[in-house]
């Protein structure tokens, strides 16, 4: 679905790879790093225009060299079409 998609992602990186991981994540359009701990945790926000781009970015974050895990902790979407809903199965 297109619109505005914002997700909070907690990334856990190897402490020795922290600077490299941060640099790689900050180079991705739509990804912002808001906090970093010395132990290797990064609080990030991802903003994309559709859920496909968001999913691809999340997978790329998980597959970044030095990343141990990436956990989706928050997601918000605002669709372009007012009242647009997907049918329940």
N, C-alpha and C positions, 0 to 999 in steps of 0.2 A: 504494500500500500504506500502511496506517496503522501507527502505532507511533511510534518516535522517530527523527527524521532530523536529523543534524547535519552541516553542511558548512562548510568553510573556503573563503572567497572573497577573492581578492586584487583590490582595486578600484584602478584607475588613473584619477585625476581630473585635470582641468586645475588647475594650481597656484593660479590666481586664483579658482577655484571651490571650493577645498578645504574651507573652513569651511561653505559652503552644502551641499556634498555630504555632509559628515559629519553635519550637522544633519538632513538628509533621511533618511539611512540609519538614524540612531539613533532616528528617530521611527517606524520600522517595527517592529511587534511581532515579537519573535523574532530581531532583528538586533542584534548587539553589535559595536562598533568597538573593537578591542584595541590597535591601534598605527597611527600616522600619521607619514608622513615629509613634510618640507617640499616635496619634489618632487611630492607628490600621490598617494602610494600609501597605501592604507588596508587593514589586515589586519582582516577581519571574520569573525564566526562567525554562522551562521544556524541556528536550531533551530525545526523545525516538526513537526507531528504526522503529516503524510502527504506523500508525494512530489509530489502535485499542488500543494500550497501551497508547497513548497520550490521547484519549478520556476517557479511564478508570481512568487515573491519574487526569484529569480535574474534573471528577465527584467525585473522592475521595477528592480532594481539596475542592470542594463545600460542601461536607458532613462532613468535619472535624469539630469536636466540637469547638465552639467559632467563626466559620466563618459565617459572615453575607452574603457575596457574593464573587464570583470569576468571573472575567470578562476576557475573551480572548481578548487581545489587539493587538496581532501580531502572525502570523504563517508563517513559512517557511518550505518547504519540498524539498528535493533533492532525487529523486528516484534512485534506483540501476541501472535501465535499462535506458540508454541514449535514449531520445526521447519517452519514455513511456508516453502515455497520455490516460486518460479515455475518452470514447466517450461522446459527448454532447447529451442530450436527447431532 
